[in-house]
């Protein structure tokens, strides 16, 4: 899969701002930086040269895209180059497993969560996984009980109501934290929406893109785009509480697969949940009047992919609307896990080095609870700091009582 004419490497002015903002380049000399592996080396790829070896250390955190003053999709160059490389270089089983998280989650369906979690986290299994390339020190998220997942998907039928919203759970909420999805649904219902959780949505495809499995990601993109079209034509907004899913569904399909006509056409119907609730409060459709103040302060981390959406620190902004709530912005770049990056052997230590400023800021805040919109960020934040972490919307639901 090659970059299209819309991805012109000559748009890069070689200013190196992206390198200065790259958390991986700061943490290790193994990565030569997003500019070099992306638009700079793209010129050599177009001439038929082999790929730059350090490309494998790009975490796809998108801090390069966020910081680029020329609007160059630096991460897209890197991901398309990785996809092209993987066509002729078989990927290890580890990358296949981590990239196909949704499929792996589906395969666990017949088994109770306690059995899966016990099987995944016993020392022998971790040693086997470590031999496969999934670092034995990495914090594996725990699967949620099946009854919680069933409760999340109990709303698969289109309701008859004046105001309807569709909820896209994404893999992390679907398999690990369905309660976050149930909290989103509760807030939507408080705002007068009837909620549907469509059965036809699949994984957003971002883990596949990051792993080099772009053809599989394209299949998912086609499926999800058809489903997005269905709801957009009905005038029904699609809400997701995962910033990475929001970014992929709303923007990345068109950027990564420009040759596919129609992909990304209905991306504007996708809304990051905290941003959506901010808009409802502004319009008077959702009231925080009865919310009580939190008893203790909380620290907050803005995920990289949320910042790439360019909508601000939405969870922070939302909770600060509740009188008496103290939320401290850690104001750090990246937690270091970048989806599945920090789980990989050879990348775990890099991920921990990337996240160390965040872990330090969390501890220095003296807040007993941390917040982030991203599920894997929350996993990494707990692991690196020892401080519990929750989604801002789950905290908001608890404050509303």
Backbone torsions as a table, in degrees:
resi	resn	phi	psi	omega
1	UNK	NA	114.5	-174.8
2	UNK	-100.7	157.1	174.9
3	UNK	-66.2	140.8	-178.8
4	UNK	-87.1	-179.1	-179.4
5	UNK	-64.2	-21.4	178.9
6	UNK	-73.8	-13.7	177.6
7	UNK	-105.7	83.0	-176.2
8	UNK	-94.3	114.3	-178.6
9	UNK	-63.4	-22.6	-179.8
10	UNK	-72.7	-9.0	174.5
11	UNK	-70.2	-19.8	177.1
12	UNK	-76.1	127.0	-179.1
13	UNK	-93.3	7.0	179.1
14	UNK	58.2	37.5	-178.1
15	UNK	-77.3	-18.5	179.3
16	UNK	69.0	13.0	176.1
17	UNK	-61.2	-36.4	-179.9
18	UNK	-64.1	-35.3	178.8
19	UNK	-66.5	-40.9	179.8
20	UNK	-64.1	-27.4	-178.1
21	UNK	-100.4	2.3	-178.0
22	UNK	-82.0	115.7	-178.4
23	UNK	-69.2	-28.4	-179.9
24	UNK	-73.0	-44.1	178.4
25	UNK	-61.6	-31.0	177.7
26	UNK	-72.3	-31.1	-174.0
27	UNK	-89.0	-24.2	-176.2
28	UNK	-149.2	145.5	175.5
29	UNK	-82.5	-3.8	179.5
30	UNK	-69.8	-24.5	178.6
31	UNK	-102.6	125.4	-175.0
32	UNK	-86.8	6.2	173.1
33	UNK	101.7	150.7	-174.3
34	UNK	-65.0	-33.2	180.0
35	UNK	-64.9	-45.8	-176.1
36	UNK	-67.9	-48.1	-177.8
37	UNK	-74.0	-21.9	-178.1
38	UNK	-93.3	-106.8	-174.2
39	UNK	-64.2	-34.1	-179.2
40	UNK	-65.6	-48.6	-178.4
41	UNK	-77.3	-16.8	177.7
42	UNK	-57.8	-33.5	178.6
43	UNK	-61.5	-38.1	177.7
44	UNK	-72.3	-36.9	177.8
45	UNK	-63.0	-38.5	178.9
46	UNK	-65.3	-21.8	178.0
47	UNK	-92.0	2.0	176.2
48	UNK	94.0	8.1	177.9
49	UNK	-71.7	158.3	174.1
50	UNK	-68.7	173.4	-175.7
51	UNK	-85.0	162.7	178.5
52	UNK	-80.9	125.0	-171.0
53	UNK	-61.4	-32.7	-174.8
54	UNK	-74.8	-2.7	178.3
55	UNK	-56.7	-31.7	-177.6
56	UNK	-62.2	-16.3	-178.5
57	UNK	-90.5	-3.2	174.0
58	UNK	-67.9	128.7	-177.1
59	UNK	-94.7	-4.0	-177.3
60	UNK	60.8	34.7	179.4
61	UNK	-74.7	-22.1	175.4
62	UNK	76.3	15.1	173.3
63	UNK	-64.4	-25.7	175.7
64	UNK	-66.3	-43.7	178.5
65	UNK	-64.6	-40.8	-178.4
66	UNK	-62.1	-38.9	-172.7
67	UNK	-90.5	-15.6	-173.9
68	UNK	-65.0	119.8	-179.1
69	UNK	-74.0	-13.9	-178.8
70	UNK	-100.7	0.4	178.7
71	UNK	71.0	24.7	179.8
72	UNK	-76.1	130.1	178.0
73	UNK	-77.6	71.9	-173.1
74	UNK	-58.0	-44.9	-178.2
75	UNK	-63.9	-31.1	179.0
76	UNK	-65.1	-41.9	174.8
77	UNK	-56.1	-45.1	-178.1
78	UNK	-65.7	-43.9	-177.8
79	UNK	-70.0	-38.6	177.7
80	UNK	-67.6	-36.7	177.3
81	UNK	-66.9	-39.5	177.7
82	UNK	-63.2	-41.5	179.4
83	UNK	-63.1	-41.7	179.5
84	UNK	-65.8	-41.0	179.3
85	UNK	-62.8	-40.6	-175.6
86	UNK	-71.5	-15.3	176.8
87	UNK	-67.5	-29.5	-178.1
88	UNK	-112.4	-2.4	179.4
89	UNK	-129.2	102.0	-177.6
90	UNK	-53.7	135.2	179.7
91	UNK	-82.9	148.4	177.3
92	UNK	-66.3	157.3	179.7
93	UNK	-56.2	-37.1	178.0
94	UNK	-52.7	-48.2	-177.8
95	UNK	-67.0	-34.9	177.7
96	UNK	-64.6	-44.9	-178.8
97	UNK	-63.1	-48.6	-178.0
98	UNK	-68.1	-33.5	179.7
99	UNK	-73.5	-32.7	-178.2
100	UNK	-99.5	48.9	-175.9
101	UNK	-60.0	-39.6	-179.8
102	UNK	-63.9	-43.9	178.7
103	UNK	-64.9	-42.1	178.9
104	UNK	-63.3	-38.1	177.6
105	UNK	-64.1	-40.0	178.4
106	UNK	-62.5	-37.6	-178.3
107	UNK	-67.1	-21.1	179.8
108	UNK	-84.0	-5.8	-173.3
109	UNK	-48.9	-44.8	-176.0
110	UNK	-70.7	-10.8	-172.7
111	UNK	-105.7	144.1	176.8
112	UNK	-66.6	149.6	-174.4
113	UNK	-60.5	-40.1	-177.3
114	UNK	-61.6	-35.5	-179.4
115	UNK	-69.9	-42.6	179.3
116	UNK	-63.5	-46.6	-177.2
117	UNK	-65.3	-38.7	177.4
118	UNK	-65.3	-42.5	-179.9
119	UNK	-66.0	-35.7	-177.9
120	UNK	-76.5	-29.3	-169.5
121	UNK	-108.1	5.2	175.8
122	UNK	-75.4	153.4	-173.1
123	UNK	-57.2	-37.2	-179.0
124	UNK	-65.8	-44.5	179.0
125	UNK	-62.2	-41.9	-179.5
126	UNK	-64.7	-33.6	176.5
127	UNK	-67.7	-39.9	177.5
128	UNK	-64.6	-44.6	179.0
129	UNK	-63.8	-37.5	178.0
130	UNK	-62.6	-40.0	177.5
131	UNK	-65.2	-29.1	177.2
132	UNK	-78.1	-17.4	179.5
133	UNK	114.6	4.7	174.5
134	UNK	-98.6	109.6	-169.2
135	UNK	-55.9	131.7	-177.4
136	UNK	-66.4	-15.9	178.3
137	UNK	-88.6	-12.5	-174.7
138	UNK	-68.5	143.5	-177.1
139	UNK	-83.9	100.7	179.5
140	UNK	-76.0	130.8	176.6
141	UNK	-69.0	151.7	-179.1
142	UNK	-92.2	138.5	176.2
143	UNK	-69.3	142.9	-179.6
144	UNK	-83.0	155.7	176.3
145	UNK	-57.8	145.7	-177.0
146	UNK	-60.6	-32.5	-178.1
147	UNK	-64.2	-33.1	176.9
148	UNK	-68.6	-40.2	178.8
149	UNK	-67.0	-38.1	177.5
150	UNK	-64.6	-39.8	179.4
151	UNK	-63.1	-37.1	179.5
152	UNK	-65.3	-39.0	-175.2
153	UNK	-95.3	12.1	178.9
154	UNK	-71.3	-12.1	-177.4
155	UNK	-105.6	55.2	-177.4
156	UNK	-88.7	-14.6	179.8
157	UNK	-90.1	142.6	179.4
158	UNK	-69.4	117.9	-178.6
159	UNK	-76.9	155.9	174.1
160	UNK	-95.4	104.5	-176.8
161	UNK	-158.1	160.9	179.2
162	UNK	-71.4	-35.5	-179.6
163	UNK	-121.2	118.7	-178.5
164	UNK	-128.2	139.5	174.0
165	UNK	-128.0	141.8	175.4
166	UNK	-100.5	135.6	-179.4
167	UNK	-108.4	126.8	175.6
168	UNK	-102.8	106.8	-174.1
169	UNK	-72.5	-36.5	-172.5
170	UNK	76.8	162.5	-172.8
171	UNK	-63.5	-42.3	-173.5
172	UNK	-66.1	-49.3	179.2
173	UNK	-65.7	-40.4	-176.7
174	UNK	-59.2	-45.3	-172.2
175	UNK	-101.7	-28.0	-172.7
176	UNK	-112.6	-37.3	-176.4
177	UNK	-136.6	60.6	178.6
178	UNK	-61.2	-21.2	178.6
179	UNK	-61.9	-33.3	175.7
180	UNK	-60.5	-42.9	177.2
181	UNK	-62.6	-40.6	178.2
182	UNK	-65.6	-33.7	176.0
183	UNK	-66.9	-40.7	176.4
184	UNK	-60.9	-44.8	-180.0
185	UNK	-61.6	-41.4	179.6
186	UNK	-61.9	-42.8	178.6
187	UNK	-65.0	-40.3	177.3
188	UNK	-62.4	-40.6	179.3
189	UNK	-68.1	-34.2	175.9
190	UNK	-64.1	-28.8	178.4
191	UNK	-87.7	5.4	175.5
192	UNK	93.0	11.7	-179.8
193	UNK	-94.4	139.9	163.6
194	UNK	-89.0	141.9	-169.9
195	UNK	-118.7	137.1	172.9
196	UNK	-120.3	138.8	174.9
197	UNK	-111.7	93.6	-172.4
198	UNK	-61.1	138.9	-179.3
199	UNK	-79.5	-20.0	-172.6
200	UNK	-85.1	-11.3	174.7
201	UNK	-67.9	147.9	175.6
202	UNK	-127.5	-172.4	177.6
203	UNK	-53.0	142.2	-179.5
204	UNK	-64.4	-23.3	177.1
205	UNK	99.1	-5.3	-177.8
206	UNK	-62.2	-41.9	177.0
207	UNK	-60.3	-33.1	178.8
208	UNK	-68.4	-42.9	179.0
209	UNK	-62.1	-45.5	-178.9
210	UNK	-64.2	-28.4	-179.7
211	UNK	-88.7	-5.4	179.8
212	UNK	95.6	5.5	-177.8
213	UNK	-97.8	61.2	-172.9
214	UNK	-68.0	-31.5	179.0
215	UNK	-65.1	-40.5	175.6
216	UNK	-65.7	-39.5	178.5
217	UNK	-62.5	-36.8	178.7
218	UNK	-63.5	-39.7	176.9
219	UNK	-60.6	-42.6	178.2
220	UNK	-65.8	-39.7	-179.4
221	UNK	-61.9	-40.1	178.4
222	UNK	-63.5	-45.3	179.9
223	UNK	-62.0	-49.0	-177.7
224	UNK	-67.3	-34.7	179.8
225	UNK	-66.2	-37.1	175.8
226	UNK	-63.7	-39.6	179.8
227	UNK	-71.4	-39.3	176.3
228	UNK	-60.8	-40.1	179.1
229	UNK	-61.3	-39.7	-179.8
230	UNK	-58.8	-47.0	-176.6
231	UNK	-77.7	-35.0	178.9
232	UNK	-63.7	-41.6	179.7
233	UNK	-66.7	-25.5	176.9
234	UNK	-87.5	-1.0	-179.7
235	UNK	73.0	25.0	-177.1
236	UNK	-105.6	121.3	179.5
237	UNK	-70.9	148.0	176.1
238	UNK	-106.8	123.2	-175.3
239	UNK	-110.5	136.2	172.9
240	UNK	-135.9	141.3	-178.9
241	UNK	-96.3	9.6	177.3
242	UNK	-112.2	116.5	-179.1
243	UNK	-59.7	-35.0	179.7
244	UNK	-65.7	-42.0	175.8
245	UNK	-63.5	-42.6	179.2
246	UNK	-60.7	-42.7	180.0
247	UNK	-64.9	-44.6	-178.2
248	UNK	-65.5	-49.3	-176.0
249	UNK	-67.5	-36.6	-173.6
250	UNK	-88.1	-27.8	-172.3
251	UNK	-133.8	-40.4	-167.0
252	UNK	-70.4	-29.6	-179.6
253	UNK	-58.8	-47.8	-178.4
254	UNK	-66.7	-33.1	-177.7
255	UNK	-76.5	-40.2	-176.5
256	UNK	-82.1	-30.2	-175.0
257	UNK	-126.6	60.3	-174.7
258	UNK	-65.4	-22.0	-179.6
259	UNK	-75.3	-16.1	-179.5
260	UNK	-87.9	105.6	-176.4
261	UNK	-65.3	131.1	175.3
262	UNK	96.5	-19.3	178.3
263	UNK	-66.7	128.9	-179.0
264	UNK	88.2	-4.0	-177.4
265	UNK	-61.4	-34.0	-176.6
266	UNK	-108.4	23.5	179.9
267	UNK	-61.7	-26.0	-178.4
268	UNK	-69.2	-12.8	178.6
269	UNK	-83.1	-5.9	-178.6
270	UNK	-93.3	134.3	-177.0
271	UNK	-130.1	130.0	169.8
272	UNK	-67.5	134.0	-166.3
273	UNK	-58.6	-48.0	-177.7
274	UNK	-62.7	-39.5	177.3
275	UNK	-63.8	-38.4	179.6
276	UNK	-64.5	-42.7	-179.6
277	UNK	-69.6	-33.1	173.5
278	UNK	-59.5	-41.0	179.3
279	UNK	-67.9	-35.6	178.6
280	UNK	-67.6	-38.2	177.2
281	UNK	-64.8	-42.0	179.5
282	UNK	-62.6	-34.3	-180.0
283	UNK	-86.8	-3.1	178.9
284	UNK	81.9	13.6	-179.2
285	UNK	-87.4	-17.2	178.2
286	UNK	-133.5	128.9	-177.8
287	UNK	-111.1	138.4	174.3
288	UNK	-106.5	16.6	-173.9
289	UNK	-60.0	-35.1	-176.1
290	UNK	-93.7	6.0	-179.9
291	UNK	-72.3	138.5	177.4
292	UNK	-95.0	158.6	-179.9
293	UNK	-73.4	147.2	175.8
294	UNK	-72.9	145.4	-176.1
295	UNK	-75.1	-27.7	-175.8
296	UNK	-132.2	158.6	176.9
297	UNK	-71.0	160.0	178.9
298	UNK	-132.8	145.8	173.5
299	UNK	-98.0	155.2	-174.2
300	UNK	-134.3	137.8	174.4
301	UNK	-122.0	125.6	176.5
302	UNK	-85.3	115.4	179.9
303	UNK	-60.9	150.8	-179.8
304	UNK	-57.3	-43.6	-176.2
305	UNK	-72.5	-24.1	172.0
306	UNK	-68.5	-43.3	178.6
307	UNK	-66.2	-30.4	177.2
308	UNK	-67.5	-24.3	175.7
309	UNK	-70.9	-21.7	176.7
310	UNK	72.6	27.8	-177.8
311	UNK	-108.9	8.8	179.8
312	UNK	90.6	-173.0	177.9
313	UNK	-91.9	81.5	-164.9
314	UNK	-65.9	-42.3	179.2
315	UNK	-65.0	-38.9	176.6
316	UNK	-63.2	-48.3	-179.4
317	UNK	-61.1	-38.4	-177.9
318	UNK	-66.9	-49.2	-177.2
319	UNK	-69.6	-28.8	178.1
320	UNK	-70.9	-8.6	174.0
321	UNK	-78.4	-15.5	179.1
322	UNK	-84.6	118.3	-179.1
323	UNK	-57.9	134.7	176.5
324	UNK	86.9	-2.1	179.1
325	UNK	-89.2	128.6	179.0
326	UNK	-110.0	112.5	178.1
327	UNK	-121.2	123.3	-177.1
328	UNK	-98.8	121.3	178.8
329	UNK	-79.8	118.0	179.2
330	UNK	-70.1	-26.6	174.8
331	UNK	56.1	44.6	176.1
332	UNK	-113.0	158.1	-170.1
333	UNK	-73.3	-53.1	-166.7
334	UNK	-149.5	142.5	177.4
335	UNK	-80.4	-20.1	175.6
336	UNK	100.9	-12.4	-176.0
337	UNK	-84.8	-34.1	175.4
338	UNK	44.7	62.0	-179.5
339	UNK	73.0	-105.7	-179.9
340	UNK	-104.4	-3.3	-174.5
341	UNK	-55.3	-49.3	-175.2
342	UNK	-72.8	-7.4	176.8
343	UNK	-83.6	-16.6	-169.1
344	UNK	-84.8	139.7	174.4
345	UNK	-63.7	133.3	-174.6
346	UNK	92.5	-15.3	178.3
347	UNK	-117.9	-19.6	-177.2
348	UNK	-56.3	-49.1	-178.1
349	UNK	-65.0	-35.7	176.5
350	UNK	-63.9	-45.9	179.6
351	UNK	-60.1	-39.6	178.9
352	UNK	-69.0	-36.1	176.5
353	UNK	-66.5	-40.8	177.1
354	UNK	-60.8	-42.8	-176.0
355	UNK	-81.2	-9.3	-173.7
356	UNK	-58.1	-39.7	176.6
357	UNK	-62.1	-36.5	177.8
358	UNK	-67.0	-46.6	179.9
359	UNK	-59.3	-40.7	179.5
360	UNK	-64.4	-43.5	-179.5
361	UNK	-64.9	-37.3	177.8
362	UNK	-62.1	-45.1	-179.2
363	UNK	-67.5	-40.0	-178.8
364	UNK	-69.1	-21.7	178.2
365	UNK	-70.8	-19.8	-176.9
366	UNK	61.2	17.8	177.2
367	UNK	-84.4	132.9	-177.5
368	UNK	-79.9	-4.7	-179.8
369	UNK	-138.8	140.3	176.9
370	UNK	-116.4	158.6	-175.5
371	UNK	-132.0	144.8	170.1
372	UNK	-163.4	148.5	179.9
373	UNK	-76.8	-20.1	-173.9
374	UNK	-95.4	131.3	-177.7
375	UNK	-64.2	-48.2	-179.2
376	UNK	-70.5	-29.2	172.1
377	UNK	-59.5	-43.0	-179.4
378	UNK	-63.1	-38.6	176.8
379	UNK	-60.8	-46.5	-178.7
380	UNK	-68.2	-38.2	-179.7
381	UNK	-64.5	-42.0	176.2
382	UNK	-63.0	-43.9	-176.0
383	UNK	-65.8	-44.1	-174.4
384	UNK	-80.3	-24.9	-175.6
385	UNK	-114.4	-22.1	-174.5
386	UNK	78.9	7.4	-178.0
387	UNK	-101.6	132.7	178.5
388	UNK	-58.0	151.7	-178.6
389	UNK	-139.0	140.7	-179.0
390	UNK	-136.1	163.9	172.7
391	UNK	-75.1	139.6	179.5
392	UNK	-56.3	-33.1	-178.6
393	UNK	-71.0	-31.4	176.0
394	UNK	-67.3	-37.2	175.6
395	UNK	-65.7	-42.5	179.6
396	UNK	-60.7	-42.2	178.4
397	UNK	-60.7	-42.6	179.7
398	UNK	-66.3	-32.0	178.0
399	UNK	-73.8	-28.9	178.6
400	UNK	-80.4	-16.0	173.4
401	UNK	78.6	NA	NA
